[in-house]
Amino acid sequence: MWFSEFMAAPIEDYALVSDLHTGALISRRGSIDWLCLPRFDSPSVFGALLGSEDHGRWLLAPAGNAVVTRRSYLGATFILQTQWSTDTGSVLVTEFMPVGDRRASIVRRVEGISGTVLMRQELEIRFNYGTVLPWMRRDPDPHGERLLAIAGPNALVLRGDNLPRAVDHRHAGRFHVAAGERFDLELTWYPSQLEVPALTDVDGALTSTTAYWQGWAAKCRPAPRYVDSVLRSLLVLRALTHESTGGIVAAPTTSLPEVAGGARNWDYRYCWLRDAALTLEAMLGHGYEEEALQWRNWLLRAVAGDPDDLQIMYAVDGARDLPERLLPQFTGYAGSVPVRAGNGAVFQYQADVVGEVMVALAKLRDRGVPEDHFSWPLQRSLMTFLERHLEEKDHGIWEMRGEPQHFTHSRVMMWAAFDRAAAAVRKHGLEGPVELWEGLRDGLREEVLGRGFDRNLNSFTQYYGSTEVDAALLQLPQVGFLPYDDERMLGTVARLEKDLLTGSGLLLRYATGSGVDGLEPGENPFLACSFWLVEQYAATGRDTEAYKLMDQLVGYCNELGLLSEEYDPVNATMAGNFPQAFSHLALVRAADALNSTAPLPDG
């Protein structure tokens, strides 16, 4: 049996399918190269994205020469449809993860459109990040045959038509699909000590999954402009939200590099309080109060306990133990090593996080969602945590691995936390030491304006005593610290444009050459920062520039409307983990800003 030489596809060539528990990445070549089962943060079963086919993958595509003539989601869903054309005919492949049945499975349906097409299939199952070769066997099944793969606590069953055959520790096969014919394959994970799950009714699962996604999308409050991009971004945020726990992962992947061949490769399959809080804000603006409330309940469970034990991120279920380790079995995407599982930033103190959480919860409160017997006392505990760490330096929003600093952005977010806590007492009648919080708030404001703003440079700085700037400073007016058109903000924007705006028109996070992050210099523009700049332009009358930049950024979405963490303008390719919640929530925020403040420019 002949096997192709494997090379991971460009990041933008991948599609996401999700069952609200985990997600699979499927390339334009028809290969599932990344899938963790049964959760986003579980070890991978298919890990070829970070190595080779020996780390697991499942290819299903026409044999020989074939061209993708259409690739899209089925409307407002995560049901992927790919139409292939060959010299002998055409086929449609529909792929999805059933939603709502609480089982971890992926379905692949092949339908003949015209002529007859020879399909090929290659299946390599590798548990535990590609290190465990399962024991596999074929069994009779009431519906034909089934292929079982078992290793320790994990098991997979593949059912359907044209199951592949064992060939040299892999499974492979070929089959013909004629016009009008239809063949289904379903791969399902289950705990190995349990009975093999029953076969899915594929037609029923397709109908119910379509209805779920379309029903969820129908609740969206529409926006006048960028409608499709906003809706797809909100769908991505939902797809990255765990159905049972409410935890929102930053991305479904680990170690996709910020620079190809570099070492800035991090595991984003966890729930950052910051990212999740900003996601909550994006959803609140479009009618998804129920999802926001679900996340609040996840937050309460995750951070409950001693305030001093607060972490900046948690596992999907709220677990705290996320130590960073290397996975040397992987060669890395585009040769980018190390590949990591876990994230060392879990042990960092990031002073801005409580601010983002309090801002988001204040918006939920202002929308009329009442606090319960648990939620407000917990927020008071968060304020106690901030009080105890008031003078402590931190690692900042970008999770610097250099020495802690008094980052200006972090100090402003602390200001925002005390501001929202005080407002909860003044506006909503909740109990708390409002005079103390207002005093700390006012003291932080005076401190930031005195130590975080350089009058000679006419700009806020990255941290106290620095002369560098940071794109995170664009969030100062977003939380109400200053108006967007305050002269100090306008001066800061001018510095950002001078020092961090690349020739491509995209904004870098900060100057990595300064050494502040403790890593080798060099990274691509972080997309969320440029979306923040769109918002700043829109709020200060720079409408033409706002729309030009927004159109450029939306143009970086792949054909399915998905965005990565960063973009490499030199090589015109995506970079970083994918799809990235931060990029999509920033897109929604920028579109909302344009829709509310900036008229369309002439021409």
C-alpha positions in Angstrom: 0.0 0.0 0.0 1.4 3.4 -0.9 1.3 6.2 1.6 1.9 9.9 0.8 4.8 11.9 2.3 3.1 14.0 5.0 3.5 17.7 5.4 1.1 19.8 7.5 -1.0 22.2 5.5 -0.8 26.0 5.9 -2.7 27.1 9.0 -5.3 28.9 6.9 -6.1 25.7 5.0 -7.7 24.1 8.0 -11.4 24.0 9.0 -12.7 23.6 12.5 -15.6 21.2 13.4 -16.8 21.2 17.0 -19.2 19.3 19.2 -18.9 21.9 22.1 -16.6 19.5 23.9 -13.6 19.4 21.6 -12.7 20.3 18.0 -11.0 18.8 15.0 -8.9 20.5 12.4 -9.5 19.3 8.8 -7.2 20.4 6.0 -8.2 21.2 2.4 -6.5 17.9 1.5 -9.1 16.0 3.5 -6.9 15.1 6.4 -7.9 15.4 10.1 -4.6 16.4 11.5 -5.5 17.5 15.0 -8.1 16.1 17.4 -8.0 15.8 21.2 -10.5 13.4 22.7 -12.8 13.7 24.6 -12.0 17.3 25.5 -10.2 20.3 24.1 -7.5 19.9 26.7 -7.2 16.1 26.4 -4.1 14.5 24.8 -4.3 14.3 21.0 -5.5 11.2 19.1 -4.6 12.9 15.7 -1.5 15.0 16.1 0.0 15.1 12.6 -0.4 18.9 12.6 2.7 19.0 14.9 4.7 16.3 13.4 3.9 13.6 10.8 1.3 11.0 10.1 3.0 8.8 12.6 1.5 11.1 15.3 -2.0 10.3 14.1 -4.3 11.5 11.3 -7.3 10.4 9.2 -7.2 11.2 5.5 -10.3 10.9 3.3 -10.0 12.3 -0.2 -10.1 11.3 -3.8 -7.2 9.3 -5.1 -5.0 10.8 -7.8 -5.5 14.3 -9.2 -8.4 16.1 -7.5 -9.4 19.8 -7.1 -11.5 21.3 -4.4 -14.2 23.2 -6.2 -16.2 24.4 -3.2 -15.5 24.3 0.5 -17.8 26.0 3.0 -19.8 25.5 6.2 -23.5 24.6 5.7 -24.9 28.0 6.5 -24.4 29.2 10.1 -23.1 25.8 11.3 -19.9 23.9 11.8 -20.9 21.3 9.3 -18.1 21.3 6.7 -18.8 20.5 3.1 -16.1 20.0 0.5 -16.8 19.3 -3.1 -14.0 17.6 -5.1 -13.7 17.3 -8.9 -11.6 14.7 -10.6 -11.1 13.5 -14.2 -13.7 10.8 -13.6 -16.4 12.7 -11.6 -17.2 14.7 -8.5 -18.0 14.0 -4.9 -19.3 15.9 -1.9 -17.8 15.2 1.5 -19.8 16.4 4.6 -18.0 16.3 7.9 -19.3 17.2 11.4 -19.2 16.4 15.1 -22.7 15.7 16.3 -23.9 18.2 19.0 -26.1 17.4 21.9 -25.7 13.7 22.2 -22.8 14.0 24.7 -20.6 11.6 22.8 -17.3 12.4 21.2 -17.6 11.4 17.6 -16.9 12.7 14.1 -18.9 11.8 11.0 -17.7 11.8 7.4 -20.2 11.3 4.6 -19.2 10.8 1.0 -21.8 11.4 -1.7 -21.3 10.9 -5.4 -22.3 13.9 -7.5 -21.3 12.8 -11.0 -19.4 10.0 -12.7 -17.4 7.7 -10.5 -14.7 8.8 -8.1 -12.0 6.6 -6.5 -11.6 7.6 -2.8 -8.7 6.8 -0.6 -8.5 6.5 3.2 -5.6 6.4 5.5 -6.1 6.1 9.3 -3.4 6.3 11.9 -4.7 6.4 15.5 -2.1 7.4 18.1 -3.2 8.1 21.6 -1.4 10.3 24.2 0.1 12.9 21.8 1.3 10.3 19.3 3.2 8.1 21.7 0.8 5.2 22.1 0.0 2.7 19.3 -3.4 1.2 20.1 -4.3 -2.5 19.9 -6.7 -2.7 17.0 -9.1 -5.4 15.8 -12.1 -5.8 13.4 -15.3 -7.1 15.0 -18.7 -8.1 13.6 -21.3 -5.5 14.2 -25.1 -5.6 13.9 -24.7 -3.2 11.0 -21.8 -4.8 9.3 -18.3 -4.5 10.7 -16.5 -2.2 13.1 -12.9 -1.3 13.8 -11.8 -1.0 17.4 -8.7 0.8 18.7 -7.9 0.4 22.5 -5.0 1.7 24.6 -5.3 2.0 28.4 -8.4 4.1 29.3 -9.1 5.2 25.7 -11.0 3.5 23.0 -12.2 4.4 19.5 -14.6 2.6 17.3 -14.9 3.3 13.5 -18.1 2.2 11.8 -19.5 2.5 8.4 -19.0 1.6 4.8 -15.6 0.7 3.3 -13.6 0.4 6.5 -9.8 0.6 5.9 -7.6 -2.5 6.3 -4.5 -2.9 8.4 -1.2 -2.2 6.6 2.1 -1.8 8.5 0.6 -0.4 11.8 -1.8 1.8 9.8 -5.1 1.3 8.1 -5.8 2.1 4.5 -8.2 1.5 1.8 -9.8 2.6 -1.5 -13.4 2.6 -2.7 -15.4 3.9 -5.6 -18.3 6.3 -5.2 -20.7 6.6 -8.1 -23.2 9.3 -8.8 -26.1 9.0 -6.4 -24.2 6.7 -3.9 -23.7 7.7 -0.3 -21.3 6.2 2.2 -21.0 7.1 5.9 -18.1 6.7 8.4 -18.3 7.5 12.1 -15.4 7.5 14.6 -16.4 7.6 18.2 -14.3 7.8 21.4 -15.4 6.0 24.6 -13.8 4.9 27.9 -12.3 1.5 27.2 -13.9 -0.1 30.2 -17.4 0.5 28.9 -19.4 -1.2 26.2 -19.0 0.0 22.6 -21.5 2.9 22.0 -24.4 2.3 19.7 -24.3 3.4 16.1 -25.3 6.9 15.4 -28.3 7.7 13.2 -26.3 9.9 10.9 -29.3 11.5 9.2 -30.8 12.3 12.6 -27.5 13.6 13.9 -27.0 15.8 10.8 -30.5 17.2 11.2 -30.2 17.9 14.9 -26.7 19.4 14.6 -27.8 21.7 11.8 -30.8 22.8 13.8 -28.6 23.5 16.9 -26.1 25.7 15.1 -28.8 27.5 13.0 -31.0 28.0 16.1 -28.1 29.4 18.0 -27.1 31.8 15.2 -30.7 32.9 14.8 -30.5 34.5 18.3 -27.8 36.9 17.2 -28.6 40.6 17.2 -27.6 41.6 13.6 -25.0 44.2 12.8 -25.5 46.6 9.8 -22.0 45.9 8.5 -19.6 43.0 8.6 -22.6 40.8 9.3 -21.1 37.5 8.1 -17.7 38.1 9.8 -19.4 39.0 13.1 -21.7 36.0 13.0 -19.0 33.5 12.2 -16.8 35.0 14.9 -19.5 34.6 17.5 -20.0 31.0 16.2 -16.3 30.4 16.7 -16.5 31.7 20.3 -19.5 29.3 20.9 -17.6 26.4 19.3 -14.8 27.0 21.8 -17.1 27.0 24.8 -17.5 23.7 26.6 -21.1 22.7 26.6 -21.2 21.1 30.0 -18.9 23.4 32.1 -19.2 26.8 30.3 -15.4 27.1 30.1 -14.1 29.0 27.0 -10.8 27.8 25.6 -8.5 30.3 23.9 -7.9 28.0 21.0 -8.3 24.3 20.3 -4.6 23.9 19.5 -1.2 23.9 21.1 2.2 25.1 19.8 1.3 26.5 16.5 4.2 29.0 16.2 4.0 32.7 16.3 7.0 32.7 14.0 7.7 29.6 11.8 10.8 27.8 13.1 10.7 29.8 16.3 10.2 28.9 20.0 7.2 31.1 20.8 4.9 28.1 20.8 2.3 27.9 23.6 -0.6 25.6 24.6 -3.8 27.6 24.3 -6.3 24.7 25.1 -7.3 26.2 28.4 -9.6 28.8 29.8 -8.0 32.2 30.4 -10.1 34.4 32.7 -9.1 37.4 30.5 -10.0 35.9 27.2 -13.2 34.4 28.5 -14.2 37.7 30.1 -13.7 39.5 26.8 -15.6 36.8 25.0 -18.5 37.4 27.5 -18.5 41.1 26.5 -18.6 40.2 22.8 -21.5 37.8 23.3 -23.4 40.2 25.5 -23.5 42.8 22.7 -25.3 40.4 20.4 -28.0 38.8 22.6 -26.2 35.9 24.2 -26.9 36.6 27.9 -27.5 32.9 28.6 -24.0 32.0 27.5 -22.6 34.8 29.5 -24.4 33.6 32.6 -23.1 30.1 32.0 -19.5 31.4 31.9 -20.1 33.4 35.1 -21.1 30.2 36.8 -18.0 28.4 35.5 -15.9 31.3 36.8 -17.5 31.0 40.2 -16.7 27.3 40.5 -13.2 27.7 39.1 -11.9 30.5 41.4 -13.8 29.5 44.5 -11.7 29.2 47.6 -8.9 31.3 49.0 -8.5 34.5 47.0 -4.8 34.1 47.1 -5.0 30.9 45.1 -6.4 32.8 42.1 -5.0 31.7 38.8 -5.1 33.4 35.4 -6.2 30.2 33.6 -7.8 26.9 34.4 -8.7 23.6 32.6 -12.0 23.3 30.8 -13.6 21.9 34.0 -11.9 24.4 36.3 -9.0 22.2 37.3 -5.9 24.1 38.4 -3.0 21.8 37.7 -1.6 22.8 34.2 2.2 22.5 34.5 4.1 23.1 31.3 6.0 20.2 29.8 7.7 19.5 26.5 6.6 16.9 24.0 9.8 15.9 22.3 8.1 13.3 20.1 6.8 16.1 17.9 9.0 17.8 15.3 6.8 20.8 15.5 4.7 22.7 12.9 7.1 24.0 10.2 9.9 22.6 12.4 9.0 24.9 15.3 10.0 23.4 18.6 9.5 23.0 21.4 6.0 21.6 21.4 4.3 22.1 24.7 1.5 20.7 26.8 0.3 22.8 29.7 1.3 26.4 30.1 3.8 27.8 32.5 2.0 31.2 32.6 -0.5 29.5 35.0 1.9 30.3 37.8 2.2 34.0 36.9 0.7 36.9 38.6 -1.1 39.0 36.0 -2.6 42.1 37.6 -4.9 42.9 34.8 -7.0 39.8 34.9 -9.3 40.7 37.8 -10.0 44.0 36.0 -11.2 42.3 32.8 -13.4 39.9 34.9 -15.0 42.8 36.9 -15.6 44.8 33.7 -17.4 41.9 32.1 -19.4 41.0 35.2 -20.4 44.7 35.5 -21.8 44.6 32.0 -23.8 41.5 32.8 -25.1 43.2 36.0 -26.0 46.4 34.0 -28.1 44.3 31.7 -30.3 43.3 34.6 -28.8 39.9 35.4 -29.0 39.7 39.2 -26.2 38.6 41.5 -26.8 35.5 43.5 -25.7 34.5 47.0 -22.4 33.3 45.5 -21.5 35.6 42.7 -21.1 38.9 44.5 -19.3 37.5 47.6 -16.8 36.0 45.2 -16.3 39.3 43.4 -15.6 40.8 46.8 -13.0 38.1 47.3 -11.4 39.1 44.0 -11.2 42.7 45.3 -9.5 41.5 48.5 -7.0 39.6 46.3 -6.2 42.9 44.5 -5.9 44.8 47.7 -3.3 42.3 49.0 -1.3 42.5 45.7 -1.8 46.2 45.2 1.9 47.1 45.0 3.1 43.9 43.4 4.8 43.9 40.0 3.3 41.5 37.4 3.9 39.7 34.1 1.3 41.6 32.2 -1.4 40.8 29.6 1.2 39.3 27.2 2.5 36.8 29.9 6.1 38.1 29.8 8.6 35.5 30.8 11.1 38.2 31.8 11.2 40.1 35.0 7.9 41.4 36.4 7.1 45.1 36.0 4.5 47.6 36.9 2.8 47.4 33.5 0.7 50.5 32.8 -2.0 48.4 31.2 -2.2 46.2 34.3 -2.4 49.2 36.7 -5.3 50.6 34.6 -7.1 47.3 34.7 -6.7 47.3 38.5 -8.2 50.8 38.4 -11.1 49.4 36.4 -11.7 46.6 38.9 -12.0 49.0 41.8 -14.2 51.3 39.7 -16.6 48.5 38.8 -16.7 47.2 42.3 -17.6 50.7 43.7 -20.2 51.2 41.0 -21.8 47.9 42.1 -22.4 49.4 45.5 -23.4 52.9 44.3 -25.6 51.9 41.3 -26.9 48.5 42.3 -27.1 48.6 46.1 -24.7 45.8 46.8 -22.7 45.7 50.0 -19.0 46.5 50.1 -16.4 48.9 51.4 -17.1 51.5 48.7 -15.1 54.3 50.3 -12.0 52.0 50.4 -12.5 50.9 46.8 -13.0 54.4 45.5 -9.9 55.6 47.4 -7.8 52.8 45.8 -9.3 53.5 42.4 -8.5 57.2 42.7 -5.0 56.5 43.9 -4.3 54.2 41.0 -5.5 56.8 38.5 -3.2 59.4 40.0 -0.4 56.9 40.0 -0.9 55.9 36.3 -1.1 59.5 35.1 2.0 60.3 37.0 4.2 57.3 36.4 2.7 55.6 33.3 2.6 58.7 31.1 5.8 60.3 29.8 5.3 64.0 29.2 8.4 64.3 27.1 7.2 61.5 24.8 3.5 62.6 25.0 2.7 59.0 25.4 1.8 56.3 27.9 4.5 53.8 28.3 4.6 50.0 28.5 5.6 50.0 32.1 6.7 52.5 34.7 10.2 53.8 33.9 10.1 52.5 30.3 10.1 54.5 27.1 8.6 51.8 25.0 4.9 51.6 24.1 2.5 48.6 24.0 -0.6 47.9 21.9 -2.4 47.0 25.1 -2.5 50.7 25.9 -5.3 50.9 23.4 -7.5 49.3 26.0 -7.3 52.4 28.3 -10.3 54.2 26.8 -12.1 50.9 26.2 -12.5 50.5 30.0 -13.2 54.2 30.6 -9.9 55.3 32.0 -9.7 58.2 29.5 -11.8 59.3 26.5 -10.6 58.0 23.2 -9.9 61.5 22.0 -8.0 62.6 25.1 -4.7 64.3 24.0 -2.7 61.7 26.0 -4.4 58.9 24.1 -3.9 60.6 20.8 -0.2 61.0 21.6 0.0 57.4 22.6 -1.6 56.3 19.3 0.9 58.4 17.4 3.7 56.6 19.2 2.2 53.2 18.5 1.9 54.1 14.8 5.5 55.2 14.8 7.1 52.4 16.7 4.8 49.3 16.3 2.9 49.8 13.0 4.5 47.5 10.4 4.8 48.3 6.7 1.8 46.0 6.1 -0.3 48.3 8.2 -0.6 45.8 11.1 0.2 46.5 14.7 2.8 44.6 16.7 2.1 44.0 20.4 5.3 45.5 21.6 9.0 45.7 20.7 10.3 42.2 21.3 13.8 43.4 20.8 13.7 45.3 24.1 14.1 42.0 26.0 11.2 42.7 28.3 9.6 39.3 27.6 12.7 37.3 28.3 12.6 35.6 24.9 14.4 35.8 21.6 13.1 38.8 19.6 10.8 38.5 16.6 7.1 37.8 16.2 4.3 38.5 13.7 1.6 41.1 14.3 -1.0 40.0 16.8 -4.4 40.4 15.1 -6.4 41.6 18.1 -4.1 44.6 18.4 -5.0 45.8 15.0 -8.7 45.3 15.7 -8.2 47.5 18.8 -6.7 50.2 16.5 -9.8 50.0 14.3 -11.9 50.8 17.3 -9.6 53.7 18.3 -9.7 55.2 14.8 -13.5 54.8 14.7 -13.9 56.6 18.0 -11.8 59.6 16.9 -13.2 60.4 13.5 -10.6 58.5 11.5 -13.3 56.7 9.6 -11.5 56.1 6.3 -8.5 54.6 8.1 -10.8 52.5 10.3 -12.6 50.9 7.4 -9.5 50.4 5.4 -7.8 48.5 8.3 -11.0 46.6 9.1 -11.4 45.5 5.5 -7.7 44.4 5.5 -8.1 42.4 8.7 -11.4 40.7 7.7 -9.6 39.8 4.4 -7.2 37.7 6.4 -10.0 35.3 7.4 -9.8 32.0 5.5 -12.6 30.9 3.2 -14.5 29.6 6.2 -14.2 32.9 8.1 -11.6 31.7 10.6 -8.7 33.6 12.0 -5.5 32.6 13.7 -3.7 34.5 16.5 -1.2 36.3 14.3 -0.6 37.0 10.6 2.7 36.9 8.7 2.4 39.6 6.1 5.7 38.8 4.5 4.7 35.3 3.6 0.9 36.0 3.5 0.1 33.2 5.9 -1.5 32.8 9.3 0.6 32.2 12.4 -0.1 31.1 16.0 -2.8 28.9 17.4 -6.0 28.5 15.4 -8.7 29.5 15.4 -8.0 32.0 18.1 -10.8 33.3 20.3 -8.9 36.6 21.0 -8.8 37.5 17.3 -12.5 36.7 16.8 -13.7 38.6 19.9 -11.6 41.6 18.9 -13.2 41.4 15.4 -16.7 41.6 16.9 -15.7 44.5 19.1 -14.2 46.4 16.2 -17.2 45.8 14.0 -19.5 47.0 16.8 -17.4 50.1 17.1 -17.7 50.9 13.4 -21.4 50.1 13.4 -22.0 52.5 16.3 -19.7 55.4 15.7 -18.3 55.5 12.2 -20.3 56.3 9.1 -19.2 54.8 5.9 -16.6 57.0 4.3 -17.4 58.5 0.9 -16.5 56.3 -2.0 
